Amino acid sequence: MSIEKPRWIQDLERLLPIRSQFIVSGSIRDNFLVEVAGAPALVPLRRALWETLRYSGYRCLLVFDPADGIRVYPNETATRELAERLFDLRLGEGTQKISLETLAALMKNLTGQREARAAMVLDFASRIPRQTDHLSEGEHRFFVAAEKLSLTAAALVPNHAAKSETKTPAPAPATAPATAPATPAAKEFTGPLFNPVLWLVNRSQDLPSWFALDSERVASLTIGRPEYETREAAAQQLAPLFVGFGEADEKARERFLKSFTEGTEGMSLAALSDITELASRKNLDLAHIDDAVRCYKVGALDNPWRKDYLRQKIADGQGFIEERVKGQRAAVVKTLDILKRSAMGLTGAQARSRGNRPRGVLFFAGPTGVGKTELAKTLTQLVFGDERAYIRFDMSEFAEEHTGARLLGAPPGYIGFDAGGELTNSVREKPFSVVLFDEIEKAHPRILDKFLQILEDGRLTDGRGDTAYFSETILIFTSNLGTFVEEAGGQRVQNIKPGDPYEVVETRIREAIGDYFKYRLSRPEILNRIGDNIVVFDFIAPEVAVMIFEGMLKNVARRVQEELRLALRVAPAARAQLLERCTRDLSHGGRGIGNQLESAFINPLARALFGLELMGKTTVTVEGLEDLDRVVTLKLSTA
């Protein structure tokens, strides 16, 4: 099976005749699919580099890292003896500690070496300078020497290849065509090539900025994440390591390859190898590749979404939800439909690829105080057994662009970088969860852009490079968009009002949400990712307001019983007064009812009870209310 070389290797081969040094960044700790002894194999970067260079006549790699010093690759007797002779090394234990000054001299020796082709790899080069913008005197001399060397080194033909004739062509300009002659697989390339120095860094910024910018001979190679075809080829290599591969038919193997490849979108080939190891340890066969991938991503093999008890809880969920969220039947039914789709694994089923999108996405819209946040809590209670298990973010706290660093993680070099992002940290800690983004429209538009990646790819990487996977989460956005709209003159006017038919409320709110994302933010793609998962809540109807009021009054009575060991009674006349007062204005929904109940009943009740001698009392009855000068006083009797 023939395989295509990784892009960075192709670029390296192309540039070896005209570039003397390479800064290699990105996924440098990944594995790479290359040909080894005529067969595809997954190997680390050092081996992949060696398999590439040796066919061009390179005899050895000198590998330096700040911890162990210098060593030779491959670690074979003949190679080690050659390196010791050519570069005056003493590798008795396989490594030799050297200073930066000695390293600079060794680099100079290597780049001018005519007896044999050799290359140098500076591993963990990110750790050579302590601070790139405050180099020590020794570090500064070292990087200046390296920069000078990049400009003075020449492409050479080894003496044994040129029969003692050295060819040192003039340096190619940076704009010259960077093409290298074709190299036969089993025949040494005899054209002029540099003895290169390769700097392996996590990020290109880990080296002094002037080092790469001021030398045309220093090339940057970025190693990206593997594409679909590469992951598929790697999956084919790893498939025989899975339990049951030998007995599986062709269709089962094809399903495995498709699931493995699609489920590892955005992941490294090293991650594919780790998933294979996990599957082997857990004795998972080809049919359970999804479980192995999920175990790698979120650290849990057990999938609560597939449990029979969860399906039963969702099946019985409407009554449970409507007990807590009053008067929102249409919203509850649609929410449960989306939840059932998530539990069945059918989210995004219309797409060809399964992808890694969140289990469910809900956009709760409507007036304030109608139960949007309460429904999110109730869903969490229904699915995970504890309403506190949800992760909540008040998006009004992220109205400024710079606050995105707190939510998503600061870039390297900025304050808070080591802490990561609140969102990514929370999801890594609780991968099976409901994530609530309250009042999403108040977040800065640049922060909203990040949700595109979450909604489409189901993952987010913070500034530290740590990835959080959202594939097992339910995302809930709440919004008050559409309740008020802005007229041409900038004045905000009420777009919907209590008493409007639900169809009118739903239509106007959906239109307002569409206008906001399409025209005000100019980000229709966010709305497109949300899709038809917008759930519109209605105003609280008068009859529903009575139910909410009664429920809140029961909560007050329960709290009085728990805290004071008193049975609370409310006389019919007082109850009627209180009901009229609390439900007079329903524009603020259930929250408005609660606020009125607190000011007109709970506060006066606490004031009255505080002044009573309650020793030996078991019952307190509210006989009536008096409102004098906007101060409510309760008439109480005790028994």
C-alpha positions in Angstrom: 0.0 0.0 0.0 1.5 3.3 -1.1 1.1 6.3 1.2 1.6 10.0 0.7 4.3 11.6 2.8 3.2 14.1 5.4 3.2 17.6 4.1 6.0 18.8 6.4 8.3 16.1 5.1 7.5 17.0 1.5 8.4 20.6 2.3 11.6 19.6 4.0 12.7 17.5 1.0 11.8 20.4 -1.3 13.7 23.0 0.7 16.9 21.0 1.7 18.8 22.3 -1.3 18.1 26.0 -0.4 17.5 26.3 3.3 20.0 25.6 6.0 17.8 25.7 9.1 14.2 24.8 9.9 11.9 25.8 12.7 9.5 22.9 13.1 6.4 23.7 15.2 2.9 22.4 15.8 2.2 18.7 16.5 5.8 17.7 16.9 5.0 15.0 19.4 2.6 13.2 17.1 3.2 10.0 15.2 3.5 10.0 11.5 2.6 7.5 8.8 5.7 6.8 6.6 7.2 4.0 4.8 9.7 1.9 6.8 11.5 -0.9 5.0 8.9 -0.7 2.2 5.8 -0.9 4.4 3.6 1.8 6.1 4.3 2.4 9.8 3.3 4.8 12.5 6.5 6.3 13.9 7.5 9.4 16.0 8.9 12.5 14.4 12.6 11.6 14.9 12.1 8.2 13.1 10.1 9.8 10.4 12.8 12.4 9.9 15.5 9.8 9.7 13.6 7.6 7.2 13.4 10.7 5.0 17.0 11.9 5.3 18.8 8.6 5.0 17.5 8.1 1.4 19.3 11.4 0.6 22.6 10.0 1.9 22.5 11.4 5.4 24.6 9.2 7.7 23.4 10.3 11.1 21.3 12.7 13.2 22.8 14.6 16.1 20.0 15.1 18.6 20.4 17.8 21.3 18.1 18.6 24.2 18.7 20.9 27.2 18.2 18.0 29.7 20.4 15.2 28.4 22.8 17.1 26.0 23.9 15.5 22.7 23.2 12.0 21.4 23.3 10.2 18.0 20.4 8.7 16.1 20.1 5.9 15.2 21.8 4.6 18.3 23.9 2.0 16.5 27.6 1.3 17.0 28.7 2.3 13.5 26.7 5.5 13.6 27.9 6.4 17.0 31.6 5.8 16.1 31.2 7.9 12.9 29.7 10.8 14.9 32.4 10.6 17.6 35.1 10.8 14.9 33.6 13.5 12.8 32.5 15.8 15.6 34.9 15.0 18.4 32.3 13.6 20.7 32.6 11.3 23.8 29.4 9.3 23.9 30.4 6.7 26.4 26.9 6.5 28.1 25.1 7.4 24.8 24.9 11.1 25.6 27.2 13.9 26.4 26.4 17.1 28.3 27.5 20.2 26.4 27.2 24.0 26.9 25.5 26.4 24.5 28.9 27.6 23.4 30.0 24.0 22.6 26.7 23.4 20.8 27.2 26.5 18.6 30.7 25.1 17.7 29.2 21.7 17.0 26.5 23.3 14.7 29.3 25.1 12.8 31.2 21.8 12.4 28.1 20.0 11.2 27.0 22.5 8.6 30.5 22.6 7.0 31.1 18.8 7.2 32.2 17.4 3.9 33.0 13.8 4.7 29.5 12.7 5.4 26.0 14.2 5.3 24.5 14.8 8.7 21.7 16.7 10.3 21.1 18.1 13.8 17.8 18.1 15.7 17.5 20.6 18.6 14.7 18.9 20.6 12.8 20.8 23.3 14.3 24.0 21.7 11.5 25.9 23.3 13.3 25.4 26.6 16.7 26.8 25.5 15.9 30.4 26.1 14.4 31.2 29.5 12.7 34.3 28.2 12.7 35.1 24.5 12.5 38.8 25.1 15.1 38.9 27.9 18.0 36.6 26.7 21.0 36.1 28.9 24.4 37.1 27.5 25.2 33.4 26.7 21.8 32.8 25.1 22.1 35.9 23.0 25.6 34.9 21.7 24.2 31.4 20.9 21.3 32.7 18.8 23.4 35.2 17.0 25.9 32.5 16.1 23.0 30.3 14.9 21.6 33.2 12.8 25.0 33.9 11.3 25.5 30.2 10.6 22.2 30.0 8.7 23.5 32.6 6.3 27.0 31.4 5.9 26.4 27.7 5.5 26.6 26.2 2.0 24.9 23.3 0.3 27.5 20.6 0.0 28.2 17.3 -1.8 30.0 14.9 0.5 33.5 14.0 -0.6 32.7 10.3 -1.1 29.8 11.2 -3.4 31.6 13.8 -5.3 34.8 11.8 -5.5 36.7 14.5 -3.5 35.1 17.3 -5.5 33.2 19.8 -3.4 30.4 21.7 -4.9 29.3 24.8 -3.2 26.8 26.7 -5.4 25.8 30.2 -4.6 23.0 30.6 -2.1 19.6 30.5 -3.8 17.5 33.6 -3.2 14.4 33.3 -1.1 12.2 33.8 -4.1 13.8 31.1 -6.2 11.8 28.0 -7.1 12.2 25.6 -4.2 12.4 22.3 -6.1 14.6 19.3 -5.4 15.5 16.7 -8.0 13.7 13.4 -7.7 15.4 10.9 -5.4 15.3 7.2 -6.1 14.1 5.3 -3.1 17.2 3.0 -2.9 19.8 5.3 -4.4 21.7 8.1 -2.6 21.0 11.6 -3.8 24.2 13.1 -5.1 23.2 16.7 -5.6 24.2 19.6 -3.2 22.2 19.7 0.0 22.6 21.5 3.3 23.5 19.7 6.5 20.5 21.2 8.2 19.7 22.2 11.8 16.1 21.6 12.8 14.6 23.4 15.8 11.7 21.5 17.3 9.5 24.0 19.2 5.9 24.0 20.5 5.2 27.4 19.0 7.3 29.5 16.6 7.1 32.3 19.2 9.2 30.2 21.6 12.4 31.4 19.8 13.5 35.0 19.6 11.4 36.7 17.0 14.3 38.3 15.2 16.0 34.9 14.7 13.5 33.6 12.1 12.5 37.0 10.7 16.0 38.3 9.8 17.4 35.2 8.0 16.0 34.1 4.7 17.7 30.8 5.1 15.6 29.8 8.1 12.4 28.1 7.0 9.3 27.4 9.1 7.5 24.1 8.9 4.2 23.8 10.7 2.9 20.3 11.5 -0.9 20.3 11.5 -3.4 17.8 12.6 -3.9 14.8 10.3 -6.6 15.0 7.6 -9.3 12.4 7.1 -7.4 10.4 4.6 -4.3 10.2 6.9 -6.4 9.1 9.9 -8.1 6.5 7.8 -4.8 5.1 6.6 -3.6 5.1 10.3 -6.8 3.3 11.3 -6.2 0.6 8.8 -2.7 0.1 10.3 -4.1 -0.2 13.8 -7.2 -2.2 13.0 -5.5 -5.7 13.3 -4.7 -4.8 17.0 -8.4 -4.8 17.9 -10.2 -7.8 19.4 -12.1 -9.7 16.8 -10.5 -8.1 13.7 -9.5 -11.5 12.2 -13.1 -12.8 12.5 -14.8 -9.6 11.3 -16.3 -9.5 7.8 -15.6 -6.8 5.2 -18.7 -4.7 6.2 -17.8 -4.8 9.9 -14.3 -3.6 9.1 -15.6 -0.8 6.9 -17.9 0.3 9.6 -15.0 0.3 12.1 -12.8 2.3 9.8 -15.5 4.9 9.2 -16.4 5.3 12.9 -12.7 5.4 14.0 -11.8 8.0 11.3 -14.8 10.2 11.8 -14.8 10.0 15.6 -11.2 11.2 15.8 -11.6 14.4 13.8 -9.1 17.0 15.0 -7.1 14.4 16.9 -3.5 13.3 16.4 -2.3 9.9 15.1 -0.7 9.4 18.5 -4.2 9.7 20.0 -5.4 7.0 17.6 -2.6 4.7 18.9 -3.6 5.5 22.5 -7.3 4.7 21.7 -6.1 1.4 20.3 -4.2 0.7 23.5 -7.3 1.6 25.6 -9.5 -0.7 23.6 -7.0 -3.5 24.0 -6.9 -3.0 27.8 -10.7 -2.8 28.1 -11.1 -5.8 25.7 -13.3 -3.7 23.3 -13.8 -5.1 19.8 -14.4 -3.4 16.5 -18.1 -2.8 17.1 -17.3 -0.8 20.3 -14.8 1.7 18.7 -17.1 4.6 19.7 -16.8 3.6 23.3 -13.0 3.5 23.0 -13.0 7.0 21.4 -15.3 8.4 24.1 -13.2 6.9 26.8 -10.1 8.6 25.4 -11.9 12.0 25.1 -13.8 12.2 28.4 -12.1 9.5 30.5 -15.3 7.5 31.0 -16.2 4.2 29.4 -19.7 4.2 30.8 -22.1 6.2 28.7 -25.1 7.4 30.7 -26.9 8.3 27.4 -27.3 4.7 26.6 -28.7 3.6 29.9 -32.2 2.2 30.0 -33.0 4.1 33.2 -32.4 7.4 31.4 -34.7 6.5 28.5 -37.4 5.7 31.1 -36.8 8.9 32.9 -37.1 10.9 29.7 -40.2 8.9 28.7 -41.9 9.9 32.0 -40.3 13.4 31.9 -43.2 15.6 30.8 -45.1 15.4 34.0 -41.9 15.9 36.1 -41.0 19.0 34.1 -44.4 20.5 34.0 -44.6 20.2 37.8 -41.8 22.7 38.0 -42.1 24.7 34.8 -45.7 26.0 34.6 -47.6 27.0 31.5 -45.0 26.2 28.9 -46.4 23.1 27.4 -45.2 23.8 23.8 -41.7 24.6 25.0 -41.6 21.5 27.2 -42.7 19.2 24.4 -40.1 20.5 21.9 -37.4 20.3 24.6 -38.2 16.7 25.3 -38.2 15.9 21.6 -34.7 17.2 21.3 -33.7 15.4 24.5 -35.1 12.1 23.1 -33.2 12.7 19.9 -30.0 13.1 21.9 -30.6 10.0 24.0 -31.1 8.0 20.8 -27.9 9.3 19.3 -29.7 10.9 16.3 -28.4 14.4 16.7 -27.2 15.5 13.3 -28.3 12.2 11.7 -29.1 14.0 8.5 -25.4 14.6 7.8 -23.3 12.1 6.0 -20.7 12.1 8.8 -21.5 11.5 12.5 -19.1 14.1 13.7 -18.5 15.1 17.3 -21.3 17.7 17.8 -22.8 18.2 21.2 -25.5 15.7 22.2 -28.1 18.4 22.1 -28.4 22.1 21.5 -31.3 24.2 22.8 -31.9 27.9 22.4 -34.5 29.1 25.0 -36.0 32.4 24.0 -38.8 34.5 25.4 -39.8 37.1 28.0 -38.0 37.3 31.3 -39.1 35.2 34.2 -41.1 32.6 32.3 -39.0 29.5 33.2 -36.1 29.4 30.8 -33.4 28.9 33.5 -35.8 26.7 35.6 -36.3 24.4 32.6 -32.5 24.1 32.2 -32.2 23.1 35.9 -35.1 20.7 35.6 -33.5 19.0 32.6 -30.3 18.6 34.5 -32.3 17.0 37.4 -34.1 14.7 35.0 -30.9 13.5 33.2 -28.3 13.6 35.9 -30.4 13.4 39.1 -29.1 16.7 40.5 -30.1 20.1 39.3 -26.8 21.5 40.6 -24.9 19.3 38.1 -25.3 21.9 35.3 -22.5 24.3 34.4 -23.7 27.9 34.2 -22.2 31.0 32.6 -23.8 34.4 32.9 -22.8 35.8 29.5 -23.3 39.4 30.7 -19.9 38.9 32.4 -18.3 38.4 29.0 -19.5 41.6 27.3 -16.0 42.9 26.7 -13.7 41.2 24.2 -10.8 40.7 26.7 -13.1 38.6 29.0 -12.9 35.8 26.4 -9.6 34.9 27.9 -11.3 34.1 31.2 -14.0 31.9 29.5 -11.8 30.2 26.8 -8.2 30.6 28.2 -5.6 33.3 27.7 -3.1 33.0 24.8 0.5 32.0 25.7 2.4 34.8 27.4 -0.7 36.5 28.8 -1.8 36.7 32.4 -3.9 33.7 33.3 -2.5 31.5 30.6 -1.6 28.7 33.0 -5.1 28.6 34.4 -6.8 27.7 31.2 -10.4 28.7 30.4 -13.4 28.4 32.8 -15.5 26.8 30.1 -12.9 24.3 28.8 -11.8 23.4 32.4 -15.4 22.8 33.5 -16.3 20.6 30.5 -13.1 18.5 31.0 -14.0 18.1 34.6 -17.7 17.2 33.9 -17.9 15.8 30.3 -21.5 14.5 30.8 -23.3 17.7 31.7 -25.7 20.4 30.8 -23.9 23.7 30.0 -26.1 26.8 30.3 -25.1 30.1 28.7 -27.5 32.6 30.2 -28.4 35.7 28.2 -26.1 34.8 25.3 -26.9 38.0 23.4 -24.9 40.0 26.0 -21.6 38.3 25.2 -19.1 40.1 22.9 -19.5 39.0 19.2 -15.9 37.8 19.1 -16.6 35.5 21.9 -19.7 34.2 20.2 -17.5 33.3 17.2 -16.0 30.5 19.4 -19.4 28.8 19.6 -19.2 28.1 15.9 -16.4 25.6 16.6 -18.2 24.1 19.6 -21.5 23.7 17.7 -19.8 22.3 14.5 -16.8 20.3 15.8 -17.8 19.6 19.4 -14.5 20.6 20.8 -12.5 23.7 21.9 -8.8 24.1 22.6 -7.7 26.6 25.1 -4.5 28.7 25.1 -2.6 25.9 26.8 -3.4 23.5 24.0 -5.8 21.4 26.2 -8.9 20.3 24.3 -12.3 20.0 25.8 -14.8 17.8 24.1 -18.5 18.7 24.1 -19.7 15.6 22.4 -21.5 14.3 25.5 -22.9 17.7 26.7 -26.2 19.4 26.2 -25.7 23.1 25.4 -28.5 25.5 26.4 -28.5 29.1 25.4 -31.1 31.5 27.0 -32.0 34.9 25.5 -34.5 37.7 25.9 -34.1 38.7 22.3 -37.4 39.7 20.6 -39.2 40.9 23.8 -38.2 44.5 22.9 -36.9 45.7 19.5 -35.1 48.8 18.5 -36.9 51.2 16.1 -35.2 53.3 13.4 -34.6 56.2 15.8 -32.9 54.0 18.4 -35.9 53.8 20.7 -36.7 50.4 22.3 -40.3 49.4 22.0 -42.2 46.3 23.2 -42.4 43.7 20.5 -44.7 41.3 22.3 -46.9 41.7 25.3 -48.9 39.5 27.7 -52.1 38.3 26.1 -50.7 37.9 22.6 -51.4 34.5 21.1 -48.5 32.1 21.4 -48.2 31.9 17.6 -47.6 35.7 17.5 -45.1 35.5 20.3 -43.2 32.7 18.6 -43.2 34.3 15.2 -42.0 37.7 16.4 -39.3 36.3 18.7 -37.9 34.0 15.9 -37.9 37.0 13.5 -36.1 39.1 16.1 -33.5 36.4 16.7 -32.9 36.0 13.0 -32.5 39.8 12.5 -30.1 40.0 15.4 -27.7 37.3 14.2 -28.0 38.1 10.5 -28.0 41.9 10.4 -26.8 43.3 13.7 -24.0 40.8 14.4 -23.5 39.8 10.7 -23.0 36.2 11.9 -25.8 34.2 10.2 -23.6 31.1 10.5 -24.2 31.0 14.3 -27.9 31.0 13.7 -27.4 28.3 11.1 -25.6 26.1 13.6 -28.3 26.5 16.1 -30.8 25.4 13.5 -34.4 24.7 14.4 -33.5 24.2 18.1 -35.0 27.5 19.1 -37.6 26.9 21.9 -39.9 30.0 22.4 -41.5 30.5 25.8 -44.8 32.2 26.2 -45.9 34.9 28.7 -47.2 33.6 32.0 -51.0 33.4 31.6 -53.3 34.5 34.6 -54.3 31.0 35.4 -50.7 29.9 35.4 -49.7 32.8 37.6 -52.1 31.5 40.2 -50.4 28.1 40.1 -46.9 29.7 40.4 -48.1 31.8 43.3 -49.5 28.8 45.2 -46.3 26.9 44.6 -44.2 29.7 46.0 -46.5 30.1 49.0 -46.1 26.4 49.8 -42.3 26.9 49.6 -42.5 29.7 52.1 -44.6 27.5 54.5 -42.1 24.7 54.1 -39.2 26.9 55.0 -41.0 28.3 58.1 -41.7 24.8 59.2 -38.0 23.7 58.7 -36.5 26.8 60.3 -39.0 27.7 63.1 -41.0 24.5 63.6 -44.2 26.5 63.0 -47.1 25.6 60.8 -47.9 28.6 58.6 -51.5 29.3 57.7 -52.8 32.1 55.5 -56.5 33.2 55.9 -58.6 33.3 52.7 -58.9 37.1 52.8 -55.2 37.5 53.2 -54.5 35.0 50.5 -56.8 36.8 48.1 -55.1 40.2 48.9 -51.7 38.7 48.4 -52.6 36.9 45.1 -54.0 40.1 43.6 -50.9 42.0 44.5 -48.4 39.4 43.2 -50.2 38.7 39.9 -51.2 42.3 39.1 -48.4 42.7 36.6 -47.2 39.6 34.7 -44.8 41.3 32.4 -41.9 40.0 34.5 -43.2 36.5 34.7 -42.7 34.1 37.6 -39.7 36.1 38.8 -41.9 39.1 39.1 -44.4 37.1 41.2 -41.6 35.9 43.4 -40.3 39.5 43.9 -43.7 40.8 44.9 -44.2 37.8 47.3 -40.9 38.6 48.9 -41.6 42.3 49.4 -45.3 42.0 50.3 -45.2 38.8 52.4 -41.8 37.3 53.3 -40.2 40.5 54.5 -43.2 41.6 56.6 -43.6 38.0 57.9 -40.0 37.9 59.0 -40.4 41.4 60.7 -43.5 40.3 62.5 -42.1 36.9 63.7 -38.9 38.5 64.8 -40.9 40.6 67.4 -43.0 37.7 68.7 -42.3 35.3 71.5 -42.6 31.9 69.8 -41.7 29.6 72.6 -44.4 26.9 72.8 -46.1 28.1 69.7 -46.9 25.6 66.9 -49.0 27.6 64.4 -48.9 31.1 63.0 -51.8 32.4 60.9 -51.7 35.5 58.6 -55.1 37.1 59.1 -54.6 40.1 56.8 -52.3 42.7 55.1 -52.2 46.4 55.6 -50.3 48.8 53.3 -49.6 52.1 54.9 -47.2 54.5 53.1 -45.9 51.7 51.0 -45.0 49.6 54.0 -46.8 46.3 54.2 -47.7 45.0 57.7 -49.1 41.5 58.4 -51.7 40.8 61.1 -50.7 37.5 62.8 -52.3 35.2 65.3 -50.4 32.3 67.0 -51.4 29.1 68.7 
